[in-house]
Amino acid sequence: MTAEEFLDLDLPQKSSSTDNQEVADDTAIKEIQPSPTNTIVVSRIDFNFVRPNLLTPRAQEKFDEDMLKGINLFFDNKFSQAKSLFESRAKDDPLYALGLGAMAFIKAITSYNSKDIDAALSHLTETYLFASAQIDAAYAKKPLKDTVSHFITNLVGSNTTHLPTNTRPLNKYELQDQQFMSSGALRAHVIKAECSLLMAIIFLSMETVVGYLKAGLNLRRAYSSYSLVWQEYKRMGQDFNKYMDKDTVSAIQFGIGSVHLLLSSLPPKILKIVSAFGWSADKHLGFALLKVCLEGKRIRSPLASLMLLSYYVILTSYAPQVLTRELIQPAIECLLDAQQSYPNSAFFLFFAGRVSRLARNLPLSTQSFVYAFEVSQGDWAETTLGNLATFEIAFNSAMALDWSSAAVRALELQSKYNSPAFLKFFYGACMEMLGNRTEAILAFAEAPGMIDKRRKSEPEHFIASRVAFFEISGYQDLDFSLPALEILYTWNTFPCMTVASLEKCLELVDETLNLIYEREKLEYDIRTVELVPSSTAPDYYDQRGTLLLMKAGLLNALQRFKEGIIHINWIIDNKDKFKHTKWLVPFAYWESGNICWGTEEYKRARALWESTLTHTGYDFEYRLATRLNLAIQHAVELGVPETPVSKTDKGKTTHGRKRLSIVPSKSSGSVLSS
């Protein structure tokens, strides 16, 4: 199905009670009583009394059938019933505890609330320790000789993935004498790894240096456990089903695939903080493993769908100018495949909204978000997906220039979702666009005080710096800024807006630029008649630069690429004059690369994007680095050649001698000295 055919589809209708009765095992599911609370509490397990898991692979699959029912309930929007089922065995089995941990994880990354983040990390840490205790009870740690063998066999050769690829399958005679790690222990190892993976994603979502460091620690822990189980899996050869249950095999595919896909999307700046793994992420291996996991229709299959959709949608949103044409089709195919199994799932309705936005169909996008909001009401997801959908509706309203609706949504979410500081600033920006200057100033003034000092993410850094800039003039120069359009620009939404909205934004930018021109003319006129005036010389470089950058971005979104060249050149020519907006110059280089890409000067586009990576110490540095990394990777995959960087002349060398004697040049007779 093409993107056009997808956008012509109507949303699925809500299932009737008659339809629900036709679902297999529905009678058993109805017996599960909904959990009375939306809170997921830590189980406080005594790890000293954890027993080893001695079930055989087939018995394990039978035991985990309820877990699969819980997953199906969860993706059918029966969140409380799923939670109750997970809770029924969470103190006895780490996989069910992981089910609750996954729910806490989803709540944390959709709410961005610090309390939800702490709760998710606590629950995942407890599950990690639970699985570790089960491994210890079974004495199922990797022998030292195997660890050394793994290191040596994979050090030799070109194993970029760090997986034990040189581990050969045992032959039938060796299998007779071989004792593999028990199925229960292998299952516990992948649960332990999955806890670390989910914690790493939470830390990455914080967008802080400390968060990136902690993400690196957890990713290394996750990959270590996954690699151990993978080695056992490879040694089992074609007989792996005799020694390992199907859900553990699926978990290896999900985990290793997710780690590779995640790391392949991170720019070098973040990878340097995360710390080098000593190997390169393989995006294609990640895709292959996740798709195999998806086709298996096991416990992790819908999670694999979410991971793939997150990759397609979130990464495309970072650089829609470059990646939409490439990734929109696989995103639609993945979404339609997931909706065949879960047609009314709030999760996939949310992604339908994001995909529709990338295709510039804001009405369909908003309709999907509204439906996702409706199906999540009155249940656990009301405070997670419900608030997330409301936030996306607010952004859609702003992208349609419906500032009143966007302000109402932002105010509604103020105490419920995301960063209160950002929502307050967003509300103030909408009020400014509506002409309510007093309300806007009050909101801007309150925003910095709401910043989470412990976290202070990139958006909060941006808000603090913008408010500080407005306060320099006592908000008197607010006429020369368009804070709402700045939000839309830095969130890279211009390429997803309609042509009519983009044209209207261009008019607003031009009107504001004219106001700056009139103010400068007035101030310079004073200086023609008044000697040594008390007022300082006009300095509106920051305001003009911001407006011209947004104008170039709007023109690029309208595919009028060459019209933005003059504005980008002005920013680059005056790059030393921006005292309060250091982010202007690197973003201008990003736009210059987009201009070259749009005019099919692909080699120069890549060179400009690569040169932008040398800039540091500005707002949204890591977001832009991610955007640049994705664009550069795409250029490399298309075969765009690299532009050699000319080395700077470091001068003459003494070649190790203490001094260079003065000698005449043979070619010109001139005197050369060190």
Buried (B, 14 or more C-beta within 10 A) or exposed (E): EEBEEBBEBEBBEEBEEEEEEEEEEEEEBEEBEBBEEBEBEBBEBEEEEBEBBEBBBEEBBEBBEBBBBBBBBBBBBBBBBBBBBBBBBBEEBBBBBBBBBBBBBBBBBBBBBBEBBEBBBBBBBBBBBBBBBBBBBBEBBBEEEBEEBBEEBBEEEEBEBBBBBBBEBBEEEEBEEEEBBBBBBBBBBBBBBBBBBBBBBBBBBBBBEEBBEBBBBBBBBBBBBBBBBBBBBBBBBEBBEEBBBBBBBBBBBBBBBBBBBBBBBBBEBBBEBBBEBEBEBBBEBBBBBBBBBBEBEBBBBBBBBBBBBBBBBEBBBBBBBBBBEEBBBBBBBBBBBBBEBBBBBBBBBBBBBBBBBBBBBBEBBBBBBBBBBBBBEEBBBBBBBBBBBBBBBBBBBBBBBBBEBBBBBBBBBBEBBBBBBBBBBBBBBBBBBBEBBEBBBBBBBBBBEBBBEEBBBBBBBBBBBBBEBBEEEEBEBBBBBBBBBBBBBBBBBBBBBBEEBBEBBBEBBEEBBEBBEEBBEEBEEEEEEEEEEEEEEBEBBBBBBBBBBBBBBBBBBBEBBEBBBEBBBBBEEBBEEBEBBBBBBBBBBBBBBBBBBBBEBBEBBBBBBBBBBEBEEBBBBBBBBBBBBBBBBBBEEEEBEEEEEEEEEEEEEEEEEEEEEEEEEEEEEEEEEE
